[in-house]
């Protein structure tokens, strides 16, 4: 048995300690946003965050994430209340088939945790390890910049200002 903390919740799983994190996320925890692409850590579709850093979950055994915080796309928001990055991808229609998008979003989230003013060049570097055949690359860039703008605005808003406005 091994304990994993995923999206702020602790799970006890019975998988072998060498089992790739991706298999546990999808098979045992029913968190299906991270996708199996290549199984070699070369396509990016399985990307999740471990302690805020983007990793390829298809090549990370669960023993390496014990006592660490794992975040999947499901941890960024819900269908009814999407997070800023999810909302931006929806508004820019940045997904076509959508297979690679969850991994791109997680890598973008890791970047936006470090800077809310990324250049297009920084975003491109961050996404270099992601393979996508759909051709929505320019919309992905716009979505990440849109999310950065929204997150900067939210960070600049005085504490409680949104609450006061809605109460009025």
C-alpha positions in Angstrom: 0.0 0.0 0.0 1.2 3.5 -0.8 -0.4 6.8 0.0 -0.6 9.5 -2.7 -1.8 13.0 -2.4 -3.5 14.0 -5.6 -5.4 17.3 -6.1 -5.3 18.0 -2.3 -6.8 14.6 -1.4 -5.0 11.6 0.1 -5.5 8.2 -1.5 -4.2 4.8 -0.4 -3.5 2.6 -3.5 -2.5 -1.0 -3.7 -0.4 -0.8 -6.9 3.2 -2.0 -7.0 5.6 0.8 -6.1 7.2 0.7 -9.6 3.8 1.3 -11.3 3.9 4.4 -13.4 1.9 7.3 -11.9 -0.2 7.6 -15.0 -1.6 4.1 -14.6 -2.6 4.8 -11.0 -4.2 8.1 -11.9 -6.3 6.6 -14.7 -6.8 3.1 -13.5 -7.3 3.4 -9.8 -8.3 7.0 -9.2 -10.3 7.5 -12.3 -8.5 10.8 -13.1 -8.5 10.6 -16.9 -7.2 14.0 -18.1 -3.6 12.8 -18.4 -3.4 10.6 -21.4 -1.2 7.7 -22.4 0.6 8.7 -25.6 4.0 7.2 -26.1 4.8 5.6 -22.7 8.3 6.9 -23.1 8.1 10.5 -21.7 8.5 12.0 -25.2 5.0 13.3 -26.2 3.8 15.2 -23.2 0.2 14.0 -23.2 0.6 12.5 -19.7 2.0 15.6 -18.0 1.0 16.3 -14.4 2.6 18.4 -11.7 4.5 17.0 -8.8 5.2 19.6 -6.2 4.5 22.2 -8.8 6.9 20.9 -11.4 5.7 19.3 -14.7 6.6 15.7 -15.1 5.7 12.9 -17.6 3.6 10.6 -15.4 4.0 7.7 -17.8 7.7 7.3 -16.7 7.4 8.3 -13.0 6.9 5.4 -10.6 4.5 6.0 -7.8 7.3 5.4 -5.2 8.8 8.7 -6.3 5.7 10.7 -5.6 4.9 9.4 -2.2 4.6 12.4 0.3 4.5 14.8 -2.7 1.6 16.9 -4.0 0.4 15.6 -7.4 -1.8 17.9 -9.4 -3.8 16.8 -12.5 -5.9 18.9 -14.8 -8.9 17.9 -12.7 -7.3 19.8 -9.8 -7.3 23.1 -11.6 -11.1 23.5 -11.7 -14.3 21.7 -12.6 -16.7 21.6 -15.5 -19.0 24.0 -13.7 -16.2 26.2 -12.3 -13.1 26.0 -14.6 -9.9 27.5 -13.4 -8.4 30.5 -15.3 -6.2 28.4 -17.6 -9.1 26.0 -18.4 -11.4 29.0 -19.0 -8.8 30.6 -21.4 -8.4 27.4 -23.4 -12.2 27.2 -23.8 -12.5 30.9 -24.7 -9.7 30.6 -27.3 -11.0 27.2 -28.6 -7.5 26.0 -28.2 -8.3 22.3 -28.3 -9.1 20.4 -31.5 -8.9 16.7 -30.7 -7.9 17.5 -27.2 -5.6 14.5 -26.6 -2.5 16.5 -25.9 -4.2 19.6 -24.4 -4.3 18.4 -20.8 -0.6 17.9 -20.7 0.0 21.3 -22.4 -2.2 22.9 -19.8 -0.4 21.4 -16.9 3.0 22.5 -18.3 1.5 26.0 -18.9 0.2 26.0 -15.3 3.7 25.2 -14.0 5.0 28.2 -16.1 2.3 30.5 -14.8 3.1 29.5 -11.2 6.6 31.0 -11.8 5.7 34.0 -13.9 2.4 35.8 -14.8 4.2 37.7 -17.6 5.6 34.9 -19.8 6.8 35.9 -23.3 5.7 33.9 -26.3 9.2 32.5 -26.5 9.0 31.3 -22.9 5.7 29.6 -23.5 7.1 27.9 -26.7 10.2 26.7 -24.7 7.9 25.3 -22.0 5.8 23.4 -24.5 8.7 22.1 -26.6 8.2 18.5 -25.2 4.6 18.3 -26.4 3.7 16.7 -29.6 0.5 18.0 -31.3 -0.8 17.2 -34.8 -3.9 19.3 -34.7 -2.5 22.7 -35.5 -4.0 24.8 -32.7 -0.6 26.1 -31.6 -1.4 29.8 -32.1 -4.6 29.4 -30.1 -2.7 27.6 -27.4 -0.3 30.6 -27.1 -3.2 33.0 -27.0 -5.0 30.9 -24.3 -1.9 30.9 -22.1 -1.4 34.6 -22.5 -5.1 35.2 -21.8 -4.9 33.1 -18.6 -1.8 35.0 -17.5 -3.7 38.3 -18.0 -6.7 37.0 -16.0 -4.4 35.7 -13.2 -2.5 39.0 -13.1 -5.8 40.9 -12.7 -7.0 38.5 -10.0 -3.7 38.9 -8.1 -3.9 42.7 -8.4 -7.4 42.8 -7.0 -7.5 43.9 -3.3 -8.4 41.0 -0.9 -12.2 40.8 -0.5 -12.9 43.3 -3.3 -14.8 40.7 -5.4 -16.8 39.7 -2.4 -17.8 43.3 -1.6 -18.9 43.9 -5.2 -21.1 40.8 -5.3 -22.6 41.7 -1.9 -23.7 45.2 -3.1 
